[in-house]
Amino acid sequence: MSNIKKLAGQTLWYGVPTIASRFLGYLMNMALPFFIALPEKTADLVQVYTIIPFLNVLYSYGMETAYFRFSQITDKRKLYSTLSLSLLLSTLVFTIVLLFFRDSIVNAADLNENPNYVLWMLAIIAVDNLNTLPFAKLRLENRPRRYAFARIAGIVINLLVVLLFLGVIPKILQSNPNSILSLIYSPTFGLGYYLLGNLCGSVFVLLILSKEIREVRFKFSAGLWKEVMKYSSPLIIVGLGGMVNDVLSRLIYRHVVDLPKVEADHQLGVFANIFRLALLVTIMIQAFRMAAEPFFFNHSKNENAQKTYARVMKFFVIACCFMFLFIGLFLDIFKWIFITFANKAWAEGLQVVPLLALGNIFLGIYYNLSIWYKLSAKNAYGAIITVIGAAITIVLNITLIPTLHYTGAALATFFCYLFMMVASYFLGQKYYPVPYAVKKLIAYLVLAVVVYLLHWGLVSTINHSLWFSILTGLILLAGFAWFVGKVEIKELKHMPVIGKYFNRAAPPSL
């Protein structure tokens, strides 16, 4: 239990900045309907933020995971310096090459109305990539507080710049056009200030991490680098495939949907907005990954490592079920916010959010399962699973989006991540068996879906009011929590803080 407590504590610390960054970032995205009346005006910005994850994979080429892996078997200082120098040089090379092909990127991404977005995008990626290993170093050294401070500080700067240039300054200039602020503000820059805020936040983080960066020594081990590249090369395929699965639907949406350009841009803006709601699930998933990856490597030599991994999976799935229900049961609140304070157009397509959220839970479980090929150095299997998943994503998106629109993109996400989760489980049990409580985990997931469908049925047939939706959602969520508490009482009564509420005899487990 002590290992689980430690992981839970570190997940909390990594979760605080992850939740804060997601929440603050979501506030900025939620603010878009208040700054921009029509969703189609955000289409180019959505396009940029779907390209960034692809390029991030190429820029980092698996160095973060390789750092955790090789830190167990080689000198950490030599490893850190070698990988940092490799990333510095490759970042410069990649950026120069992409700048050379800037016009091609603009045309391929259909950013002809905002070609400068490409420059801001490359600057953001380059700076973020230089922050990769310093952040990994903090995670490996179990320094989540400094990690949290750097992450949150960067997001706060990002948020302040965006709100200042998209919200505050324009209003001041409306009433006082001759203000000195007109010297630093250009109305034609528009949503480019969103990218400027991102870059300012990234640069500020780089300054905060200067201490970790100064620890890099100009000593490059070619032999070590070659070993690392043999390990990390398949992870590039894994990463690229993962990005295909994650962002392809938004990247190609307006190119494959059978609609006029204005309507296609409108739907892309709306779909990106509802996709952000589903991504609330990934708040916890990302927080978990920040703590779990070094945790899994550090405990891989322990006698009961597999049992620990199985218990981690159980708590992870339970947490995902609660997040799914939080989104699904209270979706009407988000709808009310969009309709009341923005434009009702932003409330379109919310019915696919639970399907997207469930697909993202499958992705989270896959990330949890994927430790088997990282620990057993069989990254090629991870690449194969991801490539097949990417093929499923491509085929289903191209096939379903033209006719089913939002729902087609959501179904593609759902089935892709379902396949990857199932495939990783069966291969993992063959090469690195872990005693997961499969029946119990499936039961929790099915029950969460049933609770959501019950709520949907009650609201649809009995009362459509917001207050009835909220009340029934709270009751059903409490019922699910009560059930989980009864089943997991043996585990929960030993947990810190909440354990005192479960100090009675445990019922038989499922």
SULNORLIN-V228500 format. One record per backbone hydrogen bond with DSSP energy under -1.0 kcal/mol. CO is the residue of the C=O (numbers start at 1). NH is the residue of the N-H. Records with the same first field share a line. If there is no record, write none. Layout:
CO->NH  NH
This chain:
1->5
2->6
3->7
4->8
5->9
6->10
7->11
8->12
9->13
10->14
11->15
12->16
13->17
14->18
15->19
16->20
17->21
18->22
19->23
20->24
21->25
22->26
23->27
24->28
25->29
26->30
27->31
31->34  35
32->36
38->41
39->42
40->43
42->46
43->47
44->48
45->49
47->51
48->52
51->55
52->56
53->57
54->58
55->59
56->60
57->61
60->63
62->66
63->67
64->68
65->69
66->70
67->71
69->72
70->73  74
75->79
76->80
77->81
78->82
79->83
80->84
81->85
82->86
83->87
84->88
85->89
86->90
87->91
88->92
89->93
90->94
91->95
92->96
93->97
94->98
95->99
96->100
97->101
99->102
101->105
102->106
103->107
104->108
105->109
106->111
111->114
114->117
115->118
116->120
117->121
118->122
119->123
120->124
121->125
122->126
123->127
124->128
125->129
126->130
129->132
131->135
132->136
133->137
134->138
135->139
136->140
137->141
138->143
139->142
143->147
144->148
145->149
146->150
147->151
148->152
149->153
150->154
151->155
152->156
153->157
154->158
155->159
156->160
157->161
158->162
159->163
160->164
161->165
162->166
163->167  168
164->169
168->172
169->173
170->174
171->175
172->176
176->179
179->182
180->183
181->184
186->189
189->192
190->193
191->194
192->196
193->197
194->198
195->199
196->200
197->201
198->202
199->203
200->204
201->205
202->206
203->207
204->208
205->209
207->210
209->213
210->214
213->216
217->219
221->225
222->226
223->227
224->228
225->229
226->230
227->231
228->232
229->233
233->236
234->238
235->239
236->240
237->241
238->242
239->243
240->244
241->245
242->246
243->247
244->248
247->251
248->252
252->255  256
253->257
257->259
260->264
261->265
262->266
263->267
264->268
265->269
266->270
267->271
268->272
269->273
270->274
271->275
272->276
273->277
274->278
275->279
277->280
278->281
280->283
281->285
282->286
283->287
284->288
285->289
286->290
287->291
288->292
289->293
291->295
292->296
293->297
294->298
295->299
299->302
302->305
304->308
305->309
306->310
307->311
308->312
309->313
310->314
311->315
312->316
313->317
314->318
315->319
316->320
317->321
318->322
319->323
320->324
321->325
322->326
323->327
324->328
325->329
331->335
332->336
333->337
334->338
335->339
336->340
337->341
338->342
343->346
344->347
345->348
349->352
350->353
352->356
353->357
354->358
355->359
356->360
357->361
358->362
359->363
360->364
361->365
362->366
363->367
364->368
365->369
366->370
369->372
370->374
371->375
372->376
373->378
378->381
379->383
380->384
381->385
382->386
383->387
384->388
385->389
386->390
387->391
388->392
389->393
390->394
391->395
392->396
393->397
394->398
395->399
396->400
397->401
400->404
401->405
404->407
405->409
406->410
407->411
408->412
409->413
410->414
411->415
412->416
413->417
414->418
415->419
416->420
417->421
418->422
419->423
420->424
421->425
422->426
423->427
424->428
425->429
427->431
428->432
434->436
436->438
437->441
438->442
439->443
440->444
441->445
442->446
443->447
444->448
445->449
446->450
447->451
448->452
449->453
450->454
451->455
452->456
453->457
454->458
455->459
456->460
457->461
458->462  463
465->469
466->470
467->471
468->472
469->473
470->474
471->475
472->476
473->477
474->478
475->479
476->480
477->481
478->482
479->483
480->484
481->485
482->486
483->487
484->488
488->492
489->493
491->494
492->495
495->499
496->498
498->501
499->502
